[in-house]
């Protein structure tokens, strides 16, 4: 059985375990050291006080999570959020990312958020630490590429590009 619910601080260890794989083995995140459990709890608490931070469970096991946060710390950006999603490497390809993003978007619309932004690492060559699956997923989910930062991330002794993608989920009046 699959369930989506709000993340609690008690979920931090399970969520951090999912994230740890990406930090240590991929360039999907430009974080190079796994945050401590306390740091991760602080992140969850700070974000979930204002924005959705949700997880997806399969048979009561957390297998993915997604959240949004302030796009940039200025009042004029209050209708924009950056979104993030991670699925346990062993549970990819089951449609869980789509379920999480649909739920996240629903919650963000209810909060009056209009613009969504995703910051995504990309590569222009075959790379064992990064595929462009995230960009492709976001394209299929209605995001458009709006910016490229060339060789802005250095991880695993290699340079990586980063793109911004954008999706409008509401009407700008």
MODELLER restraints for C-alpha pairs under 7 A, 6 or more apart:
rsr = mdl.restraints
at = mdl.atoms
rsr.add(forms.Gaussian(group=physical.xy_distance, feature=features.Distance(at['CA:1:A'], at['CA:58:A']), mean=5.62, stdev=0.5))
rsr.add(forms.Gaussian(group=physical.xy_distance, feature=features.Distance(at['CA:1:A'], at['CA:59:A']), mean=5.14, stdev=0.5))
rsr.add(forms.Gaussian(group=physical.xy_distance, feature=features.Distance(at['CA:2:A'], at['CA:56:A']), mean=6.94, stdev=0.5))
rsr.add(forms.Gaussian(group=physical.xy_distance, feature=features.Distance(at['CA:2:A'], at['CA:57:A']), mean=5.53, stdev=0.5))
rsr.add(forms.Gaussian(group=physical.xy_distance, feature=features.Distance(at['CA:2:A'], at['CA:58:A']), mean=4.61, stdev=0.5))
rsr.add(forms.Gaussian(group=physical.xy_distance, feature=features.Distance(at['CA:2:A'], at['CA:59:A']), mean=6.45, stdev=0.5))
rsr.add(forms.Gaussian(group=physical.xy_distance, feature=features.Distance(at['CA:3:A'], at['CA:56:A']), mean=5.65, stdev=0.5))
rsr.add(forms.Gaussian(group=physical.xy_distance, feature=features.Distance(at['CA:3:A'], at['CA:57:A']), mean=5.15, stdev=0.5))
rsr.add(forms.Gaussian(group=physical.xy_distance, feature=features.Distance(at['CA:3:A'], at['CA:58:A']), mean=6.67, stdev=0.5))
rsr.add(forms.Gaussian(group=physical.xy_distance, feature=features.Distance(at['CA:4:A'], at['CA:54:A']), mean=6.78, stdev=0.5))
rsr.add(forms.Gaussian(group=physical.xy_distance, feature=features.Distance(at['CA:4:A'], at['CA:55:A']), mean=5.62, stdev=0.5))
rsr.add(forms.Gaussian(group=physical.xy_distance, feature=features.Distance(at['CA:4:A'], at['CA:56:A']), mean=4.44, stdev=0.5))
rsr.add(forms.Gaussian(group=physical.xy_distance, feature=features.Distance(at['CA:4:A'], at['CA:57:A']), mean=6.29, stdev=0.5))
rsr.add(forms.Gaussian(group=physical.xy_distance, feature=features.Distance(at['CA:5:A'], at['CA:54:A']), mean=5.54, stdev=0.5))
rsr.add(forms.Gaussian(group=physical.xy_distance, feature=features.Distance(at['CA:5:A'], at['CA:55:A']), mean=5.68, stdev=0.5))
rsr.add(forms.Gaussian(group=physical.xy_distance, feature=features.Distance(at['CA:5:A'], at['CA:56:A']), mean=6.69, stdev=0.5))
rsr.add(forms.Gaussian(group=physical.xy_distance, feature=features.Distance(at['CA:6:A'], at['CA:53:A']), mean=5.96, stdev=0.5))
rsr.add(forms.Gaussian(group=physical.xy_distance, feature=features.Distance(at['CA:6:A'], at['CA:54:A']), mean=4.36, stdev=0.5))
rsr.add(forms.Gaussian(group=physical.xy_distance, feature=features.Distance(at['CA:6:A'], at['CA:55:A']), mean=6.23, stdev=0.5))
rsr.add(forms.Gaussian(group=physical.xy_distance, feature=features.Distance(at['CA:7:A'], at['CA:53:A']), mean=5.74, stdev=0.5))
rsr.add(forms.Gaussian(group=physical.xy_distance, feature=features.Distance(at['CA:7:A'], at['CA:54:A']), mean=5.01, stdev=0.5))
rsr.add(forms.Gaussian(group=physical.xy_distance, feature=features.Distance(at['CA:7:A'], at['CA:55:A']), mean=5.78, stdev=0.5))
rsr.add(forms.Gaussian(group=physical.xy_distance, feature=features.Distance(at['CA:9:A'], at['CA:41:A']), mean=6.00, stdev=0.5))
rsr.add(forms.Gaussian(group=physical.xy_distance, feature=features.Distance(at['CA:12:A'], at['CA:40:A']), mean=6.65, stdev=0.5))
rsr.add(forms.Gaussian(group=physical.xy_distance, feature=features.Distance(at['CA:12:A'], at['CA:41:A']), mean=5.85, stdev=0.5))
rsr.add(forms.Gaussian(group=physical.xy_distance, feature=features.Distance(at['CA:13:A'], at['CA:37:A']), mean=6.58, stdev=0.5))
rsr.add(forms.Gaussian(group=physical.xy_distance, feature=features.Distance(at['CA:14:A'], at['CA:62:A']), mean=6.64, stdev=0.5))
rsr.add(forms.Gaussian(group=physical.xy_distance, feature=features.Distance(at['CA:18:A'], at['CA:88:A']), mean=5.27, stdev=0.5))
rsr.add(forms.Gaussian(group=physical.xy_distance, feature=features.Distance(at['CA:19:A'], at['CA:86:A']), mean=6.99, stdev=0.5))
rsr.add(forms.Gaussian(group=physical.xy_distance, feature=features.Distance(at['CA:20:A'], at['CA:34:A']), mean=5.78, stdev=0.5))
rsr.add(forms.Gaussian(group=physical.xy_distance, feature=features.Distance(at['CA:22:A'], at['CA:28:A']), mean=6.47, stdev=0.5))
rsr.add(forms.Gaussian(group=physical.xy_distance, feature=features.Distance(at['CA:22:A'], at['CA:29:A']), mean=6.59, stdev=0.5))
rsr.add(forms.Gaussian(group=physical.xy_distance, feature=features.Distance(at['CA:23:A'], at['CA:29:A']), mean=6.04, stdev=0.5))
rsr.add(forms.Gaussian(group=physical.xy_distance, feature=features.Distance(at['CA:23:A'], at['CA:31:A']), mean=5.96, stdev=0.5))
rsr.add(forms.Gaussian(group=physical.xy_distance, feature=features.Distance(at['CA:23:A'], at['CA:32:A']), mean=5.84, stdev=0.5))
rsr.add(forms.Gaussian(group=physical.xy_distance, feature=features.Distance(at['CA:23:A'], at['CA:33:A']), mean=6.61, stdev=0.5))
rsr.add(forms.Gaussian(group=physical.xy_distance, feature=features.Distance(at['CA:23:A'], at['CA:34:A']), mean=6.17, stdev=0.5))
rsr.add(forms.Gaussian(group=physical.xy_distance, feature=features.Distance(at['CA:24:A'], at['CA:32:A']), mean=6.93, stdev=0.5))
rsr.add(forms.Gaussian(group=physical.xy_distance, feature=features.Distance(at['CA:25:A'], at['CA:129:A']), mean=6.31, stdev=0.5))
rsr.add(forms.Gaussian(group=physical.xy_distance, feature=features.Distance(at['CA:26:A'], at['CA:129:A']), mean=4.38, stdev=0.5))
rsr.add(forms.Gaussian(group=physical.xy_distance, feature=features.Distance(at['CA:26:A'], at['CA:130:A']), mean=5.82, stdev=0.5))
rsr.add(forms.Gaussian(group=physical.xy_distance, feature=features.Distance(at['CA:27:A'], at['CA:121:A']), mean=6.76, stdev=0.5))
rsr.add(forms.Gaussian(group=physical.xy_distance, feature=features.Distance(at['CA:27:A'], at['CA:129:A']), mean=5.62, stdev=0.5))
rsr.add(forms.Gaussian(group=physical.xy_distance, feature=features.Distance(at['CA:27:A'], at['CA:130:A']), mean=5.52, stdev=0.5))
rsr.add(forms.Gaussian(group=physical.xy_distance, feature=features.Distance(at['CA:27:A'], at['CA:155:A']), mean=6.66, stdev=0.5))
rsr.add(forms.Gaussian(group=physical.xy_distance, feature=features.Distance(at['CA:28:A'], at['CA:121:A']), mean=5.57, stdev=0.5))
rsr.add(forms.Gaussian(group=physical.xy_distance, feature=features.Distance(at['CA:28:A'], at['CA:130:A']), mean=6.40, stdev=0.5))
rsr.add(forms.Gaussian(group=physical.xy_distance, feature=features.Distance(at['CA:30:A'], at['CA:153:A']), mean=6.43, stdev=0.5))
rsr.add(forms.Gaussian(group=physical.xy_distance, feature=features.Distance(at['CA:30:A'], at['CA:155:A']), mean=6.94, stdev=0.5))
rsr.add(forms.Gaussian(group=physical.xy_distance, feature=features.Distance(at['CA:47:A'], at['CA:69:A']), mean=6.12, stdev=0.5))
rsr.add(forms.Gaussian(group=physical.xy_distance, feature=features.Distance(at['CA:51:A'], at['CA:68:A']), mean=6.05, stdev=0.5))
rsr.add(forms.Gaussian(group=physical.xy_distance, feature=features.Distance(at['CA:51:A'], at['CA:69:A']), mean=5.99, stdev=0.5))
rsr.add(forms.Gaussian(group=physical.xy_distance, feature=features.Distance(at['CA:52:A'], at['CA:67:A']), mean=5.52, stdev=0.5))
rsr.add(forms.Gaussian(group=physical.xy_distance, feature=features.Distance(at['CA:52:A'], at['CA:68:A']), mean=6.04, stdev=0.5))
rsr.add(forms.Gaussian(group=physical.xy_distance, feature=features.Distance(at['CA:52:A'], at['CA:104:A']), mean=6.76, stdev=0.5))
rsr.add(forms.Gaussian(group=physical.xy_distance, feature=features.Distance(at['CA:52:A'], at['CA:107:A']), mean=6.88, stdev=0.5))
rsr.add(forms.Gaussian(group=physical.xy_distance, feature=features.Distance(at['CA:53:A'], at['CA:66:A']), mean=5.93, stdev=0.5))
rsr.add(forms.Gaussian(group=physical.xy_distance, feature=features.Distance(at['CA:53:A'], at['CA:67:A']), mean=4.18, stdev=0.5))
rsr.add(forms.Gaussian(group=physical.xy_distance, feature=features.Distance(at['CA:53:A'], at['CA:68:A']), mean=6.73, stdev=0.5))
rsr.add(forms.Gaussian(group=physical.xy_distance, feature=features.Distance(at['CA:54:A'], at['CA:65:A']), mean=5.62, stdev=0.5))
rsr.add(forms.Gaussian(group=physical.xy_distance, feature=features.Distance(at['CA:54:A'], at['CA:66:A']), mean=5.45, stdev=0.5))
rsr.add(forms.Gaussian(group=physical.xy_distance, feature=features.Distance(at['CA:54:A'], at['CA:67:A']), mean=6.12, stdev=0.5))
rsr.add(forms.Gaussian(group=physical.xy_distance, feature=features.Distance(at['CA:55:A'], at['CA:62:A']), mean=6.51, stdev=0.5))
rsr.add(forms.Gaussian(group=physical.xy_distance, feature=features.Distance(at['CA:55:A'], at['CA:64:A']), mean=5.64, stdev=0.5))
rsr.add(forms.Gaussian(group=physical.xy_distance, feature=features.Distance(at['CA:55:A'], at['CA:65:A']), mean=4.05, stdev=0.5))
rsr.add(forms.Gaussian(group=physical.xy_distance, feature=features.Distance(at['CA:55:A'], at['CA:66:A']), mean=6.30, stdev=0.5))
rsr.add(forms.Gaussian(group=physical.xy_distance, feature=features.Distance(at['CA:56:A'], at['CA:62:A']), mean=5.72, stdev=0.5))
rsr.add(forms.Gaussian(group=physical.xy_distance, feature=features.Distance(at['CA:56:A'], at['CA:63:A']), mean=5.96, stdev=0.5))
rsr.add(forms.Gaussian(group=physical.xy_distance, feature=features.Distance(at['CA:56:A'], at['CA:64:A']), mean=5.21, stdev=0.5))
rsr.add(forms.Gaussian(group=physical.xy_distance, feature=features.Distance(at['CA:56:A'], at['CA:65:A']), mean=6.00, stdev=0.5))
rsr.add(forms.Gaussian(group=physical.xy_distance, feature=features.Distance(at['CA:56:A'], at['CA:100:A']), mean=6.85, stdev=0.5))
rsr.add(forms.Gaussian(group=physical.xy_distance, feature=features.Distance(at['CA:57:A'], at['CA:63:A']), mean=5.63, stdev=0.5))
rsr.add(forms.Gaussian(group=physical.xy_distance, feature=features.Distance(at['CA:63:A'], at['CA:87:A']), mean=5.97, stdev=0.5))
rsr.add(forms.Gaussian(group=physical.xy_distance, feature=features.Distance(at['CA:63:A'], at['CA:88:A']), mean=5.12, stdev=0.5))
rsr.add(forms.Gaussian(group=physical.xy_distance, feature=features.Distance(at['CA:63:A'], at['CA:91:A']), mean=6.58, stdev=0.5))
rsr.add(forms.Gaussian(group=physical.xy_distance, feature=features.Distance(at['CA:64:A'], at['CA:86:A']), mean=5.56, stdev=0.5))
rsr.add(forms.Gaussian(group=physical.xy_distance, feature=features.Distance(at['CA:64:A'], at['CA:87:A']), mean=4.07, stdev=0.5))
rsr.add(forms.Gaussian(group=physical.xy_distance, feature=features.Distance(at['CA:64:A'], at['CA:88:A']), mean=5.67, stdev=0.5))
rsr.add(forms.Gaussian(group=physical.xy_distance, feature=features.Distance(at['CA:65:A'], at['CA:85:A']), mean=5.81, stdev=0.5))
rsr.add(forms.Gaussian(group=physical.xy_distance, feature=features.Distance(at['CA:65:A'], at['CA:86:A']), mean=5.57, stdev=0.5))
rsr.add(forms.Gaussian(group=physical.xy_distance, feature=features.Distance(at['CA:65:A'], at['CA:87:A']), mean=6.51, stdev=0.5))
rsr.add(forms.Gaussian(group=physical.xy_distance, feature=features.Distance(at['CA:66:A'], at['CA:84:A']), mean=5.47, stdev=0.5))
rsr.add(forms.Gaussian(group=physical.xy_distance, feature=features.Distance(at['CA:66:A'], at['CA:85:A']), mean=4.21, stdev=0.5))
rsr.add(forms.Gaussian(group=physical.xy_distance, feature=features.Distance(at['CA:66:A'], at['CA:86:A']), mean=6.43, stdev=0.5))
rsr.add(forms.Gaussian(group=physical.xy_distance, feature=features.Distance(at['CA:66:A'], at['CA:100:A']), mean=6.43, stdev=0.5))
rsr.add(forms.Gaussian(group=physical.xy_distance, feature=features.Distance(at['CA:67:A'], at['CA:83:A']), mean=5.86, stdev=0.5))
rsr.add(forms.Gaussian(group=physical.xy_distance, feature=features.Distance(at['CA:67:A'], at['CA:84:A']), mean=5.49, stdev=0.5))
rsr.add(forms.Gaussian(group=physical.xy_distance, feature=features.Distance(at['CA:67:A'], at['CA:85:A']), mean=6.68, stdev=0.5))
rsr.add(forms.Gaussian(group=physical.xy_distance, feature=features.Distance(at['CA:68:A'], at['CA:81:A']), mean=5.97, stdev=0.5))
rsr.add(forms.Gaussian(group=physical.xy_distance, feature=features.Distance(at['CA:68:A'], at['CA:82:A']), mean=5.42, stdev=0.5))
rsr.add(forms.Gaussian(group=physical.xy_distance, feature=features.Distance(at['CA:68:A'], at['CA:83:A']), mean=4.31, stdev=0.5))
rsr.add(forms.Gaussian(group=physical.xy_distance, feature=features.Distance(at['CA:68:A'], at['CA:84:A']), mean=6.21, stdev=0.5))
rsr.add(forms.Gaussian(group=physical.xy_distance, feature=features.Distance(at['CA:69:A'], at['CA:81:A']), mean=5.41, stdev=0.5))
rsr.add(forms.Gaussian(group=physical.xy_distance, feature=features.Distance(at['CA:69:A'], at['CA:82:A']), mean=5.49, stdev=0.5))
rsr.add(forms.Gaussian(group=physical.xy_distance, feature=features.Distance(at['CA:69:A'], at['CA:83:A']), mean=6.70, stdev=0.5))
rsr.add(forms.Gaussian(group=physical.xy_distance, feature=features.Distance(at['CA:70:A'], at['CA:80:A']), mean=6.92, stdev=0.5))
rsr.add(forms.Gaussian(group=physical.xy_distance, feature=features.Distance(at['CA:70:A'], at['CA:81:A']), mean=4.98, stdev=0.5))
rsr.add(forms.Gaussian(group=physical.xy_distance, feature=features.Distance(at['CA:70:A'], at['CA:82:A']), mean=6.31, stdev=0.5))
rsr.add(forms.Gaussian(group=physical.xy_distance, feature=features.Distance(at['CA:71:A'], at['CA:77:A']), mean=6.71, stdev=0.5))
rsr.add(forms.Gaussian(group=physical.xy_distance, feature=features.Distance(at['CA:71:A'], at['CA:80:A']), mean=5.70, stdev=0.5))
rsr.add(forms.Gaussian(group=physical.xy_distance, feature=features.Distance(at['CA:71:A'], at['CA:81:A']), mean=4.47, stdev=0.5))
rsr.add(forms.Gaussian(group=physical.xy_distance, feature=features.Distance(at['CA:71:A'], at['CA:82:A']), mean=4.94, stdev=0.5))
rsr.add(forms.Gaussian(group=physical.xy_distance, feature=features.Distance(at['CA:79:A'], at['CA:112:A']), mean=6.60, stdev=0.5))
rsr.add(forms.Gaussian(group=physical.xy_distance, feature=features.Distance(at['CA:79:A'], at['CA:113:A']), mean=4.50, stdev=0.5))
rsr.add(forms.Gaussian(group=physical.xy_distance, feature=features.Distance(at['CA:79:A'], at['CA:114:A']), mean=5.40, stdev=0.5))
rsr.add(forms.Gaussian(group=physical.xy_distance, feature=features.Distance(at['CA:79:A'], at['CA:115:A']), mean=6.41, stdev=0.5))
rsr.add(forms.Gaussian(group=physical.xy_distance, feature=features.Distance(at['CA:80:A'], at['CA:113:A']), mean=5.72, stdev=0.5))
rsr.add(forms.Gaussian(group=physical.xy_distance, feature=features.Distance(at['CA:80:A'], at['CA:114:A']), mean=6.00, stdev=0.5))
rsr.add(forms.Gaussian(group=physical.xy_distance, feature=features.Distance(at['CA:80:A'], at['CA:115:A']), mean=4.58, stdev=0.5))
rsr.add(forms.Gaussian(group=physical.xy_distance, feature=features.Distance(at['CA:80:A'], at['CA:116:A']), mean=5.84, stdev=0.5))
rsr.add(forms.Gaussian(group=physical.xy_distance, feature=features.Distance(at['CA:81:A'], at['CA:113:A']), mean=6.97, stdev=0.5))
rsr.add(forms.Gaussian(group=physical.xy_distance, feature=features.Distance(at['CA:81:A'], at['CA:115:A']), mean=6.43, stdev=0.5))
rsr.add(forms.Gaussian(group=physical.xy_distance, feature=features.Distance(at['CA:81:A'], at['CA:116:A']), mean=5.16, stdev=0.5))
rsr.add(forms.Gaussian(group=physical.xy_distance, feature=features.Distance(at['CA:81:A'], at['CA:117:A']), mean=6.20, stdev=0.5))
rsr.add(forms.Gaussian(group=physical.xy_distance, feature=features.Distance(at['CA:82:A'], at['CA:116:A']), mean=5.70, stdev=0.5))
rsr.add(forms.Gaussian(group=physical.xy_distance, feature=features.Distance(at['CA:82:A'], at['CA:117:A']), mean=4.56, stdev=0.5))
rsr.add(forms.Gaussian(group=physical.xy_distance, feature=features.Distance(at['CA:82:A'], at['CA:118:A']), mean=5.66, stdev=0.5))
rsr.add(forms.Gaussian(group=physical.xy_distance, feature=features.Distance(at['CA:83:A'], at['CA:116:A']), mean=6.59, stdev=0.5))
rsr.add(forms.Gaussian(group=physical.xy_distance, feature=features.Distance(at['CA:83:A'], at['CA:117:A']), mean=6.08, stdev=0.5))
rsr.add(forms.Gaussian(group=physical.xy_distance, feature=features.Distance(at['CA:83:A'], at['CA:118:A']), mean=5.49, stdev=0.5))
rsr.add(forms.Gaussian(group=physical.xy_distance, feature=features.Distance(at['CA:84:A'], at['CA:118:A']), mean=6.82, stdev=0.5))
rsr.add(forms.Gaussian(group=physical.xy_distance, feature=features.Distance(at['CA:87:A'], at['CA:97:A']), mean=6.76, stdev=0.5))
rsr.add(forms.Gaussian(group=physical.xy_distance, feature=features.Distance(at['CA:109:A'], at['CA:169:A']), mean=6.89, stdev=0.5))
rsr.add(forms.Gaussian(group=physical.xy_distance, feature=features.Distance(at['CA:109:A'], at['CA:170:A']), mean=6.95, stdev=0.5))
rsr.add(forms.Gaussian(group=physical.xy_distance, feature=features.Distance(at['CA:114:A'], at['CA:168:A']), mean=5.71, stdev=0.5))
rsr.add(forms.Gaussian(group=physical.xy_distance, feature=features.Distance(at['CA:114:A'], at['CA:169:A']), mean=5.12, stdev=0.5))
rsr.add(forms.Gaussian(group=physical.xy_distance, feature=features.Distance(at['CA:114:A'], at['CA:170:A']), mean=4.54, stdev=0.5))
rsr.add(forms.Gaussian(group=physical.xy_distance, feature=features.Distance(at['CA:114:A'], at['CA:171:A']), mean=6.81, stdev=0.5))
rsr.add(forms.Gaussian(group=physical.xy_distance, feature=features.Distance(at['CA:115:A'], at['CA:166:A']), mean=6.97, stdev=0.5))
rsr.add(forms.Gaussian(group=physical.xy_distance, feature=features.Distance(at['CA:115:A'], at['CA:167:A']), mean=5.88, stdev=0.5))
rsr.add(forms.Gaussian(group=physical.xy_distance, feature=features.Distance(at['CA:115:A'], at['CA:168:A']), mean=4.66, stdev=0.5))
rsr.add(forms.Gaussian(group=physical.xy_distance, feature=features.Distance(at['CA:115:A'], at['CA:169:A']), mean=6.15, stdev=0.5))
rsr.add(forms.Gaussian(group=physical.xy_distance, feature=features.Distance(at['CA:116:A'], at['CA:166:A']), mean=5.57, stdev=0.5))
rsr.add(forms.Gaussian(group=physical.xy_distance, feature=features.Distance(at['CA:116:A'], at['CA:167:A']), mean=5.11, stdev=0.5))
rsr.add(forms.Gaussian(group=physical.xy_distance, feature=features.Distance(at['CA:116:A'], at['CA:168:A']), mean=6.24, stdev=0.5))
rsr.add(forms.Gaussian(group=physical.xy_distance, feature=features.Distance(at['CA:117:A'], at['CA:164:A']), mean=6.64, stdev=0.5))
rsr.add(forms.Gaussian(group=physical.xy_distance, feature=features.Distance(at['CA:117:A'], at['CA:165:A']), mean=5.56, stdev=0.5))
rsr.add(forms.Gaussian(group=physical.xy_distance, feature=features.Distance(at['CA:117:A'], at['CA:166:A']), mean=4.59, stdev=0.5))
rsr.add(forms.Gaussian(group=physical.xy_distance, feature=features.Distance(at['CA:117:A'], at['CA:167:A']), mean=6.59, stdev=0.5))
rsr.add(forms.Gaussian(group=physical.xy_distance, feature=features.Distance(at['CA:118:A'], at['CA:164:A']), mean=5.65, stdev=0.5))
rsr.add(forms.Gaussian(group=physical.xy_distance, feature=features.Distance(at['CA:118:A'], at['CA:165:A']), mean=5.13, stdev=0.5))
rsr.add(forms.Gaussian(group=physical.xy_distance, feature=features.Distance(at['CA:118:A'], at['CA:166:A']), mean=6.50, stdev=0.5))
rsr.add(forms.Gaussian(group=physical.xy_distance, feature=features.Distance(at['CA:119:A'], at['CA:162:A']), mean=6.81, stdev=0.5))
rsr.add(forms.Gaussian(group=physical.xy_distance, feature=features.Distance(at['CA:119:A'], at['CA:163:A']), mean=5.86, stdev=0.5))
rsr.add(forms.Gaussian(group=physical.xy_distance, feature=features.Distance(at['CA:119:A'], at['CA:164:A']), mean=4.79, stdev=0.5))
rsr.add(forms.Gaussian(group=physical.xy_distance, feature=features.Distance(at['CA:119:A'], at['CA:165:A']), mean=6.62, stdev=0.5))
rsr.add(forms.Gaussian(group=physical.xy_distance, feature=features.Distance(at['CA:120:A'], at['CA:134:A']), mean=6.93, stdev=0.5))
rsr.add(forms.Gaussian(group=physical.xy_distance, feature=features.Distance(at['CA:120:A'], at['CA:135:A']), mean=6.74, stdev=0.5))
rsr.add(forms.Gaussian(group=physical.xy_distance, feature=features.Distance(at['CA:120:A'], at['CA:162:A']), mean=5.49, stdev=0.5))
rsr.add(forms.Gaussian(group=physical.xy_distance, feature=features.Distance(at['CA:120:A'], at['CA:163:A']), mean=5.26, stdev=0.5))
rsr.add(forms.Gaussian(group=physical.xy_distance, feature=features.Distance(at['CA:120:A'], at['CA:164:A']), mean=6.34, stdev=0.5))
rsr.add(forms.Gaussian(group=physical.xy_distance, feature=features.Distance(at['CA:121:A'], at['CA:160:A']), mean=6.67, stdev=0.5))
rsr.add(forms.Gaussian(group=physical.xy_distance, feature=features.Distance(at['CA:121:A'], at['CA:161:A']), mean=5.81, stdev=0.5))
rsr.add(forms.Gaussian(group=physical.xy_distance, feature=features.Distance(at['CA:121:A'], at['CA:162:A']), mean=4.34, stdev=0.5))
rsr.add(forms.Gaussian(group=physical.xy_distance, feature=features.Distance(at['CA:121:A'], at['CA:163:A']), mean=6.33, stdev=0.5))
rsr.add(forms.Gaussian(group=physical.xy_distance, feature=features.Distance(at['CA:122:A'], at['CA:132:A']), mean=5.65, stdev=0.5))
rsr.add(forms.Gaussian(group=physical.xy_distance, feature=features.Distance(at['CA:122:A'], at['CA:160:A']), mean=6.47, stdev=0.5))
rsr.add(forms.Gaussian(group=physical.xy_distance, feature=features.Distance(at['CA:122:A'], at['CA:161:A']), mean=5.34, stdev=0.5))
rsr.add(forms.Gaussian(group=physical.xy_distance, feature=features.Distance(at['CA:122:A'], at['CA:162:A']), mean=5.67, stdev=0.5))
rsr.add(forms.Gaussian(group=physical.xy_distance, feature=features.Distance(at['CA:122:A'], at['CA:163:A']), mean=6.93, stdev=0.5))
rsr.add(forms.Gaussian(group=physical.xy_distance, feature=features.Distance(at['CA:123:A'], at['CA:130:A']), mean=6.92, stdev=0.5))
rsr.add(forms.Gaussian(group=physical.xy_distance, feature=features.Distance(at['CA:123:A'], at['CA:132:A']), mean=6.74, stdev=0.5))
rsr.add(forms.Gaussian(group=physical.xy_distance, feature=features.Distance(at['CA:123:A'], at['CA:160:A']), mean=6.09, stdev=0.5))
rsr.add(forms.Gaussian(group=physical.xy_distance, feature=features.Distance(at['CA:123:A'], at['CA:161:A']), mean=6.20, stdev=0.5))
rsr.add(forms.Gaussian(group=physical.xy_distance, feature=features.Distance(at['CA:142:A'], at['CA:167:A']), mean=6.24, stdev=0.5))
rsr.add(forms.Gaussian(group=physical.xy_distance, feature=features.Distance(at['CA:143:A'], at['CA:165:A']), mean=5.71, stdev=0.5))
rsr.add(forms.Gaussian(group=physical.xy_distance, feature=features.Distance(at['CA:143:A'], at['CA:166:A']), mean=5.06, stdev=0.5))
rsr.add(forms.Gaussian(group=physical.xy_distance, feature=features.Distance(at['CA:143:A'], at['CA:167:A']), mean=4.64, stdev=0.5))
rsr.add(forms.Gaussian(group=physical.xy_distance, feature=features.Distance(at['CA:144:A'], at['CA:165:A']), mean=5.16, stdev=0.5))
rsr.add(forms.Gaussian(group=physical.xy_distance, feature=features.Distance(at['CA:144:A'], at['CA:166:A']), mean=5.33, stdev=0.5))
rsr.add(forms.Gaussian(group=physical.xy_distance, feature=features.Distance(at['CA:144:A'], at['CA:167:A']), mean=6.57, stdev=0.5))
rsr.add(forms.Gaussian(group=physical.xy_distance, feature=features.Distance(at['CA:145:A'], at['CA:163:A']), mean=6.91, stdev=0.5))
rsr.add(forms.Gaussian(group=physical.xy_distance, feature=features.Distance(at['CA:145:A'], at['CA:164:A']), mean=5.97, stdev=0.5))
rsr.add(forms.Gaussian(group=physical.xy_distance, feature=features.Distance(at['CA:145:A'], at['CA:165:A']), mean=4.29, stdev=0.5))
rsr.add(forms.Gaussian(group=physical.xy_distance, feature=features.Distance(at['CA:145:A'], at['CA:166:A']), mean=6.51, stdev=0.5))
rsr.add(forms.Gaussian(group=physical.xy_distance, feature=features.Distance(at['CA:146:A'], at['CA:164:A']), mean=5.66, stdev=0.5))
rsr.add(forms.Gaussian(group=physical.xy_distance, feature=features.Distance(at['CA:146:A'], at['CA:165:A']), mean=5.46, stdev=0.5))
rsr.add(forms.Gaussian(group=physical.xy_distance, feature=features.Distance(at['CA:146:A'], at['CA:166:A']), mean=6.63, stdev=0.5))
rsr.add(forms.Gaussian(group=physical.xy_distance, feature=features.Distance(at['CA:147:A'], at['CA:163:A']), mean=5.39, stdev=0.5))
rsr.add(forms.Gaussian(group=physical.xy_distance, feature=features.Distance(at['CA:147:A'], at['CA:164:A']), mean=5.03, stdev=0.5))
rsr.add(forms.Gaussian(group=physical.xy_distance, feature=features.Distance(at['CA:148:A'], at['CA:162:A']), mean=5.89, stdev=0.5))
rsr.add(forms.Gaussian(group=physical.xy_distance, feature=features.Distance(at['CA:148:A'], at['CA:163:A']), mean=4.43, stdev=0.5))
rsr.add(forms.Gaussian(group=physical.xy_distance, feature=features.Distance(at['CA:148:A'], at['CA:164:A']), mean=6.58, stdev=0.5))
rsr.add(forms.Gaussian(group=physical.xy_distance, feature=features.Distance(at['CA:149:A'], at['CA:161:A']), mean=5.66, stdev=0.5))
rsr.add(forms.Gaussian(group=physical.xy_distance, feature=features.Distance(at['CA:149:A'], at['CA:162:A']), mean=5.12, stdev=0.5))
rsr.add(forms.Gaussian(group=physical.xy_distance, feature=features.Distance(at['CA:149:A'], at['CA:163:A']), mean=6.07, stdev=0.5))
rsr.add(forms.Gaussian(group=physical.xy_distance, feature=features.Distance(at['CA:150:A'], at['CA:161:A']), mean=4.68, stdev=0.5))
rsr.add(forms.Gaussian(group=physical.xy_distance, feature=features.Distance(at['CA:150:A'], at['CA:162:A']), mean=6.67, stdev=0.5))
rsr.add(forms.Gaussian(group=physical.xy_distance, feature=features.Distance(at['CA:151:A'], at['CA:159:A']), mean=5.09, stdev=0.5))
rsr.add(forms.Gaussian(group=physical.xy_distance, feature=features.Distance(at['CA:151:A'], at['CA:160:A']), mean=4.81, stdev=0.5))
rsr.add(forms.Gaussian(group=physical.xy_distance, feature=features.Distance(at['CA:151:A'], at['CA:161:A']), mean=4.55, stdev=0.5))
rsr.add(forms.Gaussian(group=physical.xy_distance, feature=features.Distance(at['CA:152:A'], at['CA:159:A']), mean=6.97, stdev=0.5))
rsr.add(forms.Gaussian(group=physical.xy_distance, feature=features.Distance(at['CA:152:A'], at['CA:160:A']), mean=6.25, stdev=0.5))
rsr.add(forms.Gaussian(group=physical.xy_distance, feature=features.Distance(at['CA:152:A'], at['CA:161:A']), mean=5.71, stdev=0.5))
rsr.add(forms.Gaussian(group=physical.xy_distance, feature=features.Distance(at['CA:152:A'], at['CA:162:A']), mean=6.76, stdev=0.5))
rsr.add(forms.Gaussian(group=physical.xy_distance, feature=features.Distance(at['CA:153:A'], at['CA:159:A']), mean=5.67, stdev=0.5))
rsr.add(forms.Gaussian(group=physical.xy_distance, feature=features.Distance(at['CA:153:A'], at['CA:160:A']), mean=5.02, stdev=0.5))
rsr.add(forms.Gaussian(group=physical.xy_distance, feature=features.Distance(at['CA:153:A'], at['CA:161:A']), mean=6.41, stdev=0.5))
rsr.add(forms.Gaussian(group=physical.xy_distance, feature=features.Distance(at['CA:154:A'], at['CA:160:A']), mean=6.16, stdev=0.5))
